[in-house]
Amino acid sequence: MVATMEAVDAAVKVPDSETDVFIDQAYIEDLLEKAKYTSDADIQNILDKAERYEGLGHQEIAALLVSKDPAHTARIFDIAGKIKRHIYGNRIVMFAPLYVSDYCVNRCSYCSYNCGHEFSRKKLTMDEVRQEVKFLEQMGHKRIALEAGEHDKECPIDYIVDCMRTIYDMKFENGEIRRINVNIAATTVENYKKLQEVGIGTYVLFQETYHQPTYEKVHKAGPKKNYAYHLTAFDRAHLGGIDDVGGGVLFGLADPYFEVLGLMIHNEHLEERFNVGFHTISVPRLVPANGMNLTDFPHLVDDATFERIVAIIRLAVPFTGMLLSTRENHAMRKKLLQVGISQISAGSCTGVGGYAVKDKKEKANPQFNVNDDRTALEVISELIDDGYVPSFCTACYRSGRTGDRFMSLAKSGQIKNVCLPNALMTLCEYAIDYGDEAFRQKADAAIARELPGIANEKIRVKAMANVEKIRQGTRDFYF
């Protein structure tokens, strides 16, 4: 259900000043220091609580982060896997990014779109947007993340709105984009209203780093340098009517344990103010990009630490979706799916206009280097081999199950009644429309295996009937 101004207390002023900063650096540092003295018995109690799907408090999260005991780590992974299976089953939601403009006025030291970098910048025309979407639809994608640099002249909010309208209006053969998540710079309440009116899915924004001194160091110029304005973007998004928001940090900029606690405090802030926290949390990690050098960043996160962090986030916020991009390589993506990740990208291109370019040498300047360059079909096929159900479902967004409505269903366990059948029906669509004969047989076997697992008999019977209708040519069934 879309949030209204009345629902969020219209008397609350729009936050954007230093006095509205709710991240207390000293408080987080104190949490981490105290956590060093957590007893083994207390750690076990924290893990017992997590295993009951109760989530975790700040000090409890800090204790797990600083613990180096291999036995604790093993149990963290075990519980993370249990939570993942209990709440999400074996479904993995699929998406792909779509970059529409690399014009940017910010000077961010970690990003290839840095305005100080010299390269031929590009903004897609609506015809070029259609061309990109055609390729995404040929891959079978139904959900995209619309991405753009920050530039009010070259890429104003009305351009983003036009892109969204163009995408939603386009259909190629059986392909169509049914949900557009948007990842653009922090903006005003009025601009968020425009995104809501045109049908945004989730508004995604990474704080990059919650450590304010580091934030101000890596954001050297441009509007993004304003820590407080960036931090309070989700407050303005809610006031603009967007109740599905997705947070994240760029791991590698500052102490990763500080960042996790910052994320959790931000989530709690939104829950307290708007009755719903993050719909999703993304966990991008610094990777090479044009114009930057990884050796300039002293807080790079190794694989073992990163895997622990993802698992701990899953314990801390069990009902929040977790996204992973193609920044991570094939092997790491397989590992992280087991301990918390519920959505992954596939067949991604991180440059403007890159899907339509055949010769990789001609591809536009990517925002970051992709480390898993398998095709969407290869990714999806392996997911099935590994026992997962790739899902192209967008039903919650289109049925109004957003914000606190979605979260209440998730926490009650009722969301399962629609997630699995929707996943299976969209997988059936994908197999018929985009798979070869071998893939269709593989998908059919997975669907036959999973359909009996739909607990609600009425929904199970209807899902089975819908699968047959899909095989006969009808599309877009959902609960």
C-alpha positions in Angstrom: 0.0 0.0 0.0 1.4 3.4 -1.0 2.3 5.6 1.9 0.3 8.8 2.1 1.3 12.1 3.7 -1.3 11.5 6.4 0.2 8.1 7.2 3.6 9.5 7.9 2.6 12.6 9.9 2.4 15.6 7.7 3.7 17.8 10.5 7.1 16.3 10.3 9.6 18.7 8.6 11.6 17.4 5.6 15.0 16.4 7.0 18.2 17.7 5.3 20.4 19.4 7.9 23.2 18.3 10.2 20.8 18.3 13.1 18.9 15.5 11.4 21.9 13.2 11.2 20.9 10.1 13.2 24.2 8.2 12.8 26.4 8.7 15.9 30.0 7.8 15.1 31.0 7.7 18.8 28.1 5.4 19.6 29.0 2.9 16.9 32.6 2.9 17.8 31.7 2.3 21.5 29.5 -0.6 20.4 32.4 -2.2 18.6 34.7 -1.7 21.6 32.3 -3.2 24.1 31.7 -6.1 21.8 35.3 -7.3 22.2 34.4 -8.4 25.8 31.3 -10.4 24.9 31.4 -13.8 26.6 31.0 -17.1 24.8 27.8 -17.7 26.7 26.4 -14.3 25.5 27.4 -15.1 21.9 25.5 -18.4 22.1 22.4 -16.6 23.5 22.6 -14.1 20.6 22.7 -16.9 18.1 19.8 -18.7 19.8 17.8 -15.5 19.4 18.8 -15.2 15.8 17.7 -18.8 15.2 14.2 -17.9 16.4 14.0 -15.3 13.5 13.8 -12.5 16.0 16.4 -10.2 14.5 19.2 -8.6 16.5 20.0 -5.4 18.4 23.0 -3.2 17.9 25.2 -4.6 20.6 24.3 -8.2 19.5 25.2 -7.4 15.9 28.5 -5.8 17.1 29.3 -8.9 19.2 28.9 -11.2 16.2 30.9 -8.9 13.9 34.0 -8.8 16.2 34.0 -12.5 17.2 36.8 -14.4 15.6 35.9 -17.8 17.1 35.6 -20.4 14.2 32.8 -22.2 16.1 30.8 -19.0 16.2 31.4 -18.4 12.5 30.3 -21.9 11.7 27.0 -21.4 13.6 26.5 -18.0 12.1 26.6 -19.6 8.6 24.4 -22.5 9.7 21.7 -20.2 11.1 21.9 -17.8 8.1 21.2 -20.8 5.8 18.3 -21.9 8.0 16.8 -18.4 8.0 17.2 -18.1 4.2 15.5 -21.4 3.6 12.7 -20.8 6.1 11.7 -17.3 4.9 12.7 -17.4 1.2 12.7 -21.1 0.5 14.8 -21.8 -2.6 13.6 -18.8 -4.7 16.1 -16.4 -6.2 14.7 -13.2 -7.7 16.4 -12.1 -11.0 17.1 -8.6 -12.2 19.4 -6.6 -14.4 20.7 -3.0 -14.3 19.9 -0.5 -17.1 22.3 2.5 -17.2 20.7 5.4 -19.1 23.2 8.3 -18.5 26.8 8.6 -17.3 26.8 12.4 -17.0 27.7 13.3 -13.4 28.5 16.5 -11.5 30.0 14.6 -8.5 33.7 13.8 -7.9 33.5 10.5 -6.1 36.9 8.9 -5.8 35.7 5.3 -6.2 33.5 5.8 -9.3 34.4 5.9 -13.0 31.6 8.4 -13.6 33.6 11.0 -11.5 33.1 14.3 -13.2 36.9 14.8 -13.3 37.4 11.8 -15.6 37.7 12.5 -19.3 35.7 10.2 -21.5 32.9 10.6 -24.0 29.7 10.7 -22.0 26.4 9.5 -23.2 22.7 9.8 -22.4 20.3 7.5 -24.1 17.5 8.8 -26.4 14.1 7.2 -25.9 14.8 5.2 -29.1 18.0 3.9 -27.5 16.2 3.1 -24.3 13.8 1.0 -26.3 16.8 -0.7 -28.0 18.4 -1.6 -24.6 15.1 -2.8 -23.2 14.6 -5.0 -26.3 17.8 -6.8 -25.4 16.9 -7.1 -21.8 13.5 -8.5 -22.7 15.2 -11.0 -25.1 17.1 -12.2 -22.0 13.8 -12.7 -20.2 14.2 -10.0 -17.6 11.0 -8.6 -16.1 12.6 -6.5 -13.3 15.3 -3.9 -13.9 17.3 -1.4 -11.8 17.4 2.0 -13.7 20.7 3.7 -13.0 22.1 7.1 -13.9 24.7 9.6 -12.8 23.7 12.9 -11.1 23.4 15.8 -13.5 20.3 18.1 -13.2 20.8 19.5 -16.7 21.7 16.4 -18.7 19.7 14.0 -16.6 16.9 15.8 -14.8 14.1 13.9 -13.0 11.7 14.4 -16.0 14.2 12.5 -18.2 14.1 9.6 -15.7 10.3 9.7 -15.7 10.3 9.7 -19.5 12.6 6.6 -19.5 10.3 4.8 -17.1 7.2 5.5 -19.2 9.1 4.4 -22.3 10.1 1.1 -20.6 6.7 0.3 -19.2 5.1 1.1 -22.5 7.3 -1.3 -24.5 6.6 -4.9 -25.2 8.8 -7.1 -27.5 7.2 -10.4 -28.4 6.4 -12.0 -25.0 8.9 -9.7 -23.2 8.0 -6.9 -20.9 9.5 -5.1 -18.0 7.0 -5.3 -15.2 8.9 -3.6 -12.4 11.4 -0.7 -12.5 13.5 -0.1 -9.4 15.4 3.2 -9.6 18.8 4.0 -8.3 19.4 7.7 -8.7 20.9 10.5 -6.6 19.2 11.8 -3.4 16.6 14.3 -4.4 13.5 16.3 -3.2 10.1 15.2 -2.0 8.5 16.6 -5.1 10.8 14.6 -7.4 10.1 11.4 -5.4 6.4 12.1 -5.9 7.1 12.1 -9.7 8.8 8.7 -9.4 5.9 7.3 -7.4 3.3 8.6 -9.9 5.0 6.9 -12.8 5.1 3.5 -11.0 8.5 3.1 -9.3 9.2 -0.3 -7.7 11.8 0.2 -5.1 13.9 3.4 -4.7 17.5 2.3 -4.1 20.3 4.5 -2.8 23.6 3.5 -1.3 24.9 5.6 1.5 28.3 4.4 0.2 29.7 4.9 3.8 28.1 5.8 7.1 31.4 7.0 8.5 31.1 10.7 8.0 34.8 11.6 7.8 35.4 9.0 5.2 32.2 10.1 3.3 33.5 13.6 3.1 36.9 12.4 2.0 35.8 10.2 -0.9 33.1 12.7 -2.1 35.4 15.5 -3.1 32.9 17.8 -4.9 29.3 18.0 -6.0 25.9 17.8 -4.3 26.6 14.2 -3.1 29.3 15.6 -0.8 26.4 16.7 1.6 26.4 13.7 4.0 23.2 14.8 5.8 21.2 15.4 2.6 22.2 12.0 1.3 21.5 10.2 4.6 18.0 11.6 4.8 17.0 10.8 1.2 14.8 7.9 2.3 12.9 10.1 4.7 12.0 12.4 1.8 11.2 9.4 -0.4 8.7 8.2 2.1 7.2 11.7 2.4 6.9 11.6 -1.4 4.8 8.4 -1.2 7.5 5.8 -1.9 7.3 3.1 0.8 9.7 0.5 -0.7 13.3 1.7 -0.3 16.5 -0.2 -0.6 19.7 0.7 1.2 23.3 -0.4 1.0 27.0 0.6 1.5 30.0 0.2 -0.7 32.1 -2.1 1.4 35.8 -1.1 1.2 35.5 2.6 1.9 35.5 2.4 5.7 35.6 -0.1 8.5 33.1 -2.8 7.3 31.8 -3.5 10.9 31.1 0.2 11.3 29.2 0.1 8.0 27.0 -2.9 9.0 26.0 -1.1 12.2 25.3 2.1 10.2 23.0 0.1 7.9 21.1 -1.4 10.9 20.7 2.0 12.6 19.4 3.4 9.4 16.9 0.6 9.0 15.8 1.1 12.6 15.4 4.8 12.0 13.0 4.2 9.1 11.0 1.6 11.1 10.6 4.0 13.9 9.6 6.9 11.7 7.6 5.2 8.9 6.8 1.8 10.3 8.8 0.0 7.7 12.5 -0.4 7.2 14.5 -1.4 4.1 12.7 -3.5 1.6 16.1 -4.6 0.4 19.8 -4.3 1.4 22.5 -4.4 -1.3 26.1 -5.4 -0.5 28.3 -4.1 -3.2 32.1 -4.4 -2.7 34.7 -2.1 -4.1 36.0 -3.5 -7.4 38.3 -1.9 -10.0 36.8 0.9 -12.2 38.3 3.3 -14.7 40.1 6.2 -13.1 40.5 4.7 -9.6 43.0 2.5 -7.9 42.1 -0.1 -5.3 45.3 0.5 -3.4 44.0 4.0 -2.5 41.4 2.3 -0.2 42.7 0.9 3.1 39.5 -0.9 4.1 39.1 -3.5 1.3 37.1 -6.5 2.6 38.5 -10.0 2.0 36.2 -12.8 0.9 36.0 -14.6 4.3 35.1 -11.4 6.1 32.6 -10.5 3.4 30.9 -13.8 3.6 30.6 -13.4 7.4 29.1 -9.9 7.0 26.4 -11.1 4.6 25.5 -13.9 7.0 25.3 -11.6 10.0 23.1 -9.1 8.1 20.8 -12.1 7.3 20.6 -12.9 11.0 20.1 -9.2 12.0 17.2 -8.5 9.5 15.8 -11.9 8.5 12.8 -10.5 6.6 14.7 -8.0 4.4 15.7 -9.0 0.9 19.4 -9.0 0.1 20.8 -8.1 -3.4 24.1 -9.1 -5.0 25.4 -7.7 -8.3 27.9 -9.0 -10.8 30.7 -7.1 -8.9 31.2 -10.5 -7.3 32.6 -13.5 -9.2 30.8 -16.7 -10.0 32.3 -18.6 -7.0 31.5 -15.9 -4.4 27.9 -15.5 -5.7 27.3 -19.3 -5.2 28.6 -19.0 -1.6 26.6 -16.0 -0.7 23.3 -17.4 -2.1 23.6 -20.0 0.7 23.9 -17.6 3.5 21.6 -14.7 2.8 21.3 -13.4 -0.8 17.8 -13.5 -2.2 18.2 -11.5 -5.4 20.9 -11.5 -8.0 21.6 -9.8 -11.3 22.4 -11.8 -14.5 23.8 -10.9 -17.9 24.6 -7.4 -16.6 26.1 -4.5 -18.4 27.2 -1.5 -16.4 27.8 1.0 -19.2 25.3 3.2 -20.9 24.0 1.6 -24.1 26.1 -1.5 -23.5 23.4 -4.2 -24.1 23.0 -3.2 -27.7 26.7 -3.1 -28.5 28.0 -6.3 -30.1 31.7 -5.6 -30.0 32.9 -5.5 -26.3 35.7 -3.1 -27.3 33.1 -0.5 -28.3 31.2 -0.7 -25.0 30.7 2.5 -23.0 32.7 3.3 -20.0 31.3 1.0 -17.3 30.6 2.3 -13.8 32.5 -0.7 -12.4 34.0 -3.9 -13.8 31.8 -7.0 -14.0 33.3 -10.1 -12.4 30.6 -12.6 -13.5 30.2 -12.2 -17.2 28.0 -15.3 -17.8 24.9 -14.9 -19.9 21.5 -14.6 -18.1 20.6 -18.1 -19.4 23.8 -19.6 -18.0 23.2 -18.1 -14.6 19.6 -19.1 -14.5 20.4 -22.7 -15.7 23.0 -23.1 -13.0 20.5 -21.9 -10.3 18.2 -24.7 -11.3 21.0 -27.2 -11.3 21.8 -26.1 -7.7 18.3 -26.6 -6.5 17.0 -23.0 -6.7 13.9 -21.6 -8.4 14.8 -18.5 -10.4 11.9 -16.1 -10.0 10.9 -13.3 -12.3 8.0 -12.4 -10.1 6.8 -8.7 -9.7 3.4 -9.5 -8.2 3.8 -7.8 -4.8 4.6 -4.4 -6.4 1.6 -4.7 -8.8 -0.7 -6.0 -6.1 0.0 -3.2 -3.7 1.9 -5.5 -1.3 4.6 -2.9 -0.6 6.0 -1.1 2.5 4.5 -2.2 5.8 1.9 -4.4 4.0 4.6 -6.5 2.5 6.7 -6.7 5.7 3.7 -7.7 7.9 3.0 -10.6 5.4 6.6 -11.6 5.4 6.9 -11.6 9.2 3.7 -13.6 9.6 4.9 -16.2 7.0 1.9 -15.6 4.8 3.9 -14.3 1.9 5.0 -17.9 1.2 1.5 -18.6 -0.1 2.1 -16.4 -3.1 5.9 -16.4 -3.6 6.5 -20.0 -4.6 3.6 -20.2 -7.1 4.5 -16.9 -8.6 8.1 -17.9 -9.0 7.1 -21.2 -10.7 4.7 -19.5 -13.1 7.3 -17.0 -14.1 9.9 -19.7 -14.5 7.5 -21.5 -16.8 7.1 -18.4 -18.9 10.9 -17.9 -19.1 11.6 -21.5 -20.1 9.0 -21.4 -22.9 10.0 -18.0 -24.2 13.7 -18.0 -23.8 15.1 -21.5 -23.2 16.2 -24.2 -25.6 14.8 -27.7 -25.4 17.3 -28.8 -22.8 16.6 -25.9 -20.6 12.8 -26.3 -20.9 13.1 -29.9 -19.8 15.2 -28.9 -16.9 12.7 -26.1 -15.9 9.7 -28.5 -16.3 11.4 -31.0 -14.0 12.0 -28.2 -11.4 8.4 -27.0 -11.6 7.0 -30.5 -11.3 9.3 -31.0 -8.2 8.2 -27.7 -6.6 4.5 -27.5 -7.3 3.5 -30.1 -4.6 5.4 -27.9 -2.1 2.7 -25.1 -2.3 1.0 -25.6 1.1 -2.3 -23.9 0.3 -4.3 -26.5 -1.7 -6.5 -23.9 -3.4 -3.5 -21.9 -4.6 -1.6 -25.1 -5.6 -4.5 -26.3 -7.8 -4.8 -22.8 -9.4 -1.0 -22.6 -9.9 -1.0 -26.0 -11.7 -3.8 -24.8 -13.9 -2.0 -21.6 -14.7 1.2 -23.4 -15.6 -0.8 -25.4 -18.2 -2.3 -22.2 -19.5 1.1 -20.6 -19.8 2.2 -23.7 -21.9 -0.7 -23.0 -24.1 0.4 -19.4 -24.7 -1.2 -17.2 -22.0 1.1 -15.0 -19.9 1.4 -13.0 -16.8 -0.5 -14.9 -14.1 0.2 -14.0 -10.5 -1.3 -14.2 -7.0 
